[in-house]
Amino acid sequence: MINLKRNNKQELVDAKGIRKESSIYKPNQKENFKLSRSKFEDFLKCQRCFYLDRVKGLIRPGMPSWTLNETTDLLLKKEFDQCREDQVAHRLFSKNRLDHLVPFKHEQMDKWRDSLRHGLIARFEDTNIILSGGIDDIWQDTNTKELIVVDYKSQASSYEVKAESYLNSGWHEGYKNQMDFYNYLLNLMGFKTADTSYFLVVNANRAADGFHGVMEFSETLIPYHYDTSWIPEKVNEMIKCMNHDEVPKNHPSCENCAYSKQIFNLVKNKS
């Protein structure tokens, strides 16, 4: 996809390709530096791309927002917020024999869901790295008082969503990392989380006989037994990566790196 940079007035402006210096990590700096869950996922996928982004300040081409996904998230949050205010079980809880759950009520909930300006925030061990991540929702077990992380997923598939196989897909590996990370952040913030988190997957019906101004969705709760034990080691590796002076090697399966390499080869051969 080719993306043209525009300002807030939707006017075309020069694309610089590099961020302001104040948002770039300087190797071995002492000042606090905030890293989001998505940047941690970038590190897990390709250390080279992560380093070029966070340390060298390169800006990758933008992507259009997924407005349909954002809309389903917004509407789901409205539903659960009503139950949160009344502290009653959502209709899906009874359907899945989870009547002992209620949406968690907390004064910081809106901030925790704001991934761009706030999110869950916690310092990583005795370092200057501040980890953050915006959650979709948190429920609470009324019996144990433990918190349950919930992530909404929207899709349009001709195949039925099945709880026993949904997370087996290689495409969904990042979903599990995401849930592990959110639980890890909540634990760092002093909250106790239940052993099981949930993905709420809404799947658009592609077999309908027409649109008719309505799109139907099925709703499936996918339980996930998260694991946070691997995260500290990887965060430490990420910090070491940022403190290196040399650009790391690329991941052999990284399409961004492959694209950049081919451009370099074409320009080099013509010079």
C-alpha positions in Angstrom: 0.0 0.0 0.0 1.3 3.5 -0.9 0.4 6.1 1.8 0.7 9.9 1.3 1.3 11.9 4.5 -1.3 14.5 5.3 -1.7 17.0 8.2 -4.7 17.5 10.4 -6.4 19.5 7.7 -6.0 16.6 5.3 -3.5 18.6 3.2 -0.5 16.8 1.7 2.8 17.5 3.4 6.4 16.4 3.1 7.0 12.9 4.5 10.3 13.2 6.5 10.6 9.5 7.4 12.0 10.2 10.8 10.6 11.1 14.2 11.5 14.0 16.4 14.6 13.4 18.5 12.7 13.7 21.7 10.8 10.5 21.0 14.0 8.5 20.1 15.7 6.2 22.6 19.4 7.0 23.0 21.5 3.9 23.9 22.2 3.7 27.7 20.2 6.8 28.4 19.1 7.4 32.0 15.8 9.2 31.3 12.6 7.2 31.5 11.4 5.8 28.1 7.9 4.5 27.5 7.4 1.3 25.4 4.0 0.1 24.4 2.8 -3.5 24.1 2.8 -3.1 20.3 6.4 -2.1 20.2 7.3 -5.1 22.4 5.5 -7.2 19.8 7.6 -5.5 17.1 10.7 -6.6 19.0 9.6 -10.2 19.2 8.9 -10.2 15.4 12.0 -8.4 14.1 14.7 -6.8 16.2 16.1 -4.9 13.3 12.8 -3.1 12.5 12.2 -2.5 16.2 15.7 -0.9 16.6 15.4 1.2 13.5 12.0 2.5 14.8 12.8 3.1 18.5 16.5 3.9 18.4 17.1 5.4 14.9 13.7 7.1 14.7 12.6 5.8 11.3 8.9 6.1 10.7 7.3 3.2 8.9 4.5 4.1 6.3 1.2 4.6 8.0 -1.8 2.4 7.7 -5.5 3.4 7.5 -7.5 2.8 10.7 -9.7 -0.3 10.9 -12.9 1.6 11.4 -15.2 -1.4 11.3 -13.1 -3.2 14.0 -13.1 0.0 16.0 -16.8 0.3 15.8 -17.5 -3.3 17.1 -15.1 -2.5 19.9 -16.9 0.7 20.7 -20.3 -0.9 20.7 -19.1 -3.8 22.9 -17.6 -1.4 25.4 -21.0 0.4 25.6 -22.7 -2.9 26.4 -20.2 -3.9 29.1 -20.1 -0.3 30.5 -23.8 -0.5 31.3 -23.3 -3.7 33.1 -20.2 -2.2 34.8 -22.3 0.7 36.1 -25.0 -1.6 37.4 -22.5 -4.3 38.5 -24.5 -7.1 36.9 -23.5 -10.0 34.7 -23.5 -9.4 31.0 -25.8 -11.5 28.8 -22.8 -13.5 27.5 -21.9 -14.6 31.1 -25.1 -16.5 31.6 -24.8 -18.1 28.2 -21.3 -19.3 29.1 -22.0 -20.3 32.7 -20.0 -17.3 34.0 -22.7 -15.7 36.2 -20.1 -15.0 38.9 -18.4 -12.5 36.7 -19.1 -8.7 36.4 -17.3 -6.0 34.4 -14.6 -4.5 36.7 -15.5 -1.1 38.0 -12.5 1.2 38.5 -12.1 5.0 38.2 -9.1 4.5 35.9 -10.9 2.2 33.4 -11.2 4.8 30.7 -7.5 5.7 31.0 -6.5 2.0 30.9 -8.4 1.6 27.6 -6.8 4.6 26.1 -3.7 3.1 24.4 -2.6 6.3 22.7 -2.4 8.6 25.7 -2.3 6.3 28.7 -3.2 2.6 29.0 -1.9 0.3 31.8 1.4 1.6 32.9 4.2 0.1 35.0 7.9 0.4 35.4 9.9 -2.7 34.5 12.0 -3.8 37.4 14.7 -1.3 38.5 15.1 0.3 35.0 14.1 3.4 33.2 11.8 1.5 30.9 8.1 2.2 31.4 5.8 -0.5 29.9 2.3 0.3 28.7 -0.7 -1.2 26.9 -4.3 -0.3 26.3 -6.7 -3.0 27.2 -10.2 -3.6 25.8 -11.8 -4.6 29.0 -11.4 -6.2 32.5 -13.9 -8.4 34.2 -13.9 -9.5 37.9 -14.6 -12.8 39.6 -17.1 -11.8 42.4 -16.0 -14.9 44.4 -12.2 -14.5 44.3 -12.1 -10.7 43.5 -9.4 -11.6 40.8 -9.3 -9.6 37.6 -9.8 -11.1 34.2 -8.3 -9.5 31.1 -10.5 -9.5 28.0 -9.6 -8.7 24.5 -12.2 -8.1 21.7 -11.4 -9.5 18.2 -13.5 -8.7 15.1 -13.3 -10.8 11.9 -15.2 -12.0 8.9 -14.7 -15.6 8.3 -16.7 -18.3 6.5 -15.6 -20.8 9.2 -17.2 -21.2 12.5 -15.2 -19.8 15.5 -14.3 -22.8 17.7 -12.8 -22.2 21.2 -10.7 -25.4 21.0 -8.8 -24.4 17.8 -9.0 -20.6 17.5 -5.6 -19.9 19.2 -3.8 -22.7 17.3 -3.4 -20.5 14.2 0.0 -19.1 13.6 -1.7 -15.8 12.7 -3.0 -15.6 16.3 0.3 -16.1 18.0 0.5 -12.4 18.7 -2.9 -12.5 20.3 -1.5 -14.8 23.1 1.6 -12.5 23.5 -0.8 -9.6 23.8 -2.8 -11.3 26.6 0.3 -12.4 28.5 1.6 -8.8 28.4 -1.6 -7.3 29.7 -1.7 -9.7 32.6 1.9 -9.0 33.3 1.3 -5.3 33.4 -1.7 -5.7 35.8 0.4 -7.8 38.1 3.2 -5.2 38.1 0.5 -2.6 39.1 -0.4 -4.7 42.1 -3.5 -6.5 40.8 -4.1 -10.2 41.1 -5.4 -11.7 37.9 -7.3 -15.0 37.4 -5.6 -17.9 35.7 -7.9 -17.6 32.7 -8.3 -14.6 30.3 -10.8 -14.4 27.5 -10.9 -13.3 23.8 -14.4 -12.2 22.8 -14.5 -12.9 19.1 -17.2 -11.4 16.9 -17.4 -13.0 13.5 -19.4 -11.4 10.6 -21.8 -13.8 8.8 -20.6 -14.0 5.2 -23.2 -16.6 4.3 -26.1 -14.2 4.7 -28.3 -13.8 1.6 -27.5 -10.1 1.4 -26.5 -7.0 3.3 -29.9 -5.4 3.7 -28.4 -2.6 5.8 -27.5 -5.1 8.6 -24.4 -7.1 9.3 -24.9 -10.1 11.6 -22.2 -11.3 14.0 -21.7 -14.4 16.0 -20.2 -14.1 19.5 -17.7 -16.6 20.9 -15.8 -16.5 24.2 -12.3 -18.1 23.9 -10.7 -18.9 27.2 -6.9 -18.6 27.4 -4.6 -19.7 30.2 -2.0 -17.0 30.0 1.7 -17.3 30.8 3.8 -14.3 31.9 6.9 -16.2 32.9 8.7 -15.5 29.6 8.2 -11.8 29.5 10.9 -10.5 31.9 13.7 -12.3 29.9 12.4 -10.9 26.6 12.0 -7.3 28.0 15.6 -7.5 29.2 16.7 -8.7 25.8 14.8 -5.7 24.3 16.6 -3.3 26.6 20.0 -4.8 25.6 19.0 -4.5 22.0 18.2 -0.8 22.4 21.5 -0.1 24.2 23.6 -1.6 21.3 25.3 0.8 18.9 24.9 -1.6 16.0 21.8 -2.3 14.1 20.6 -5.9 14.7 20.3 -8.5 12.0 16.9 -8.8 10.4 14.5 -11.7 10.9 14.7 -13.8 7.7 10.9 -13.8 7.4 10.5 -10.1 7.8 8.8 -8.7 4.7 9.7 -5.1 5.6 13.4 -5.9 5.7 13.1 -7.9 2.5 11.5 -5.0 0.7 14.1 -2.6 2.0 16.9 -4.9 0.9 15.5 -5.2 -2.6 15.2 -1.4 -2.9 18.9 -1.1 -1.8 19.9 -3.7 -4.4 18.1 -2.0 -7.2 19.6 1.4 -6.4 23.1 0.0 -5.9 23.1 -1.9 -9.2 22.0 1.3 -11.0 24.6 3.5 -9.4 
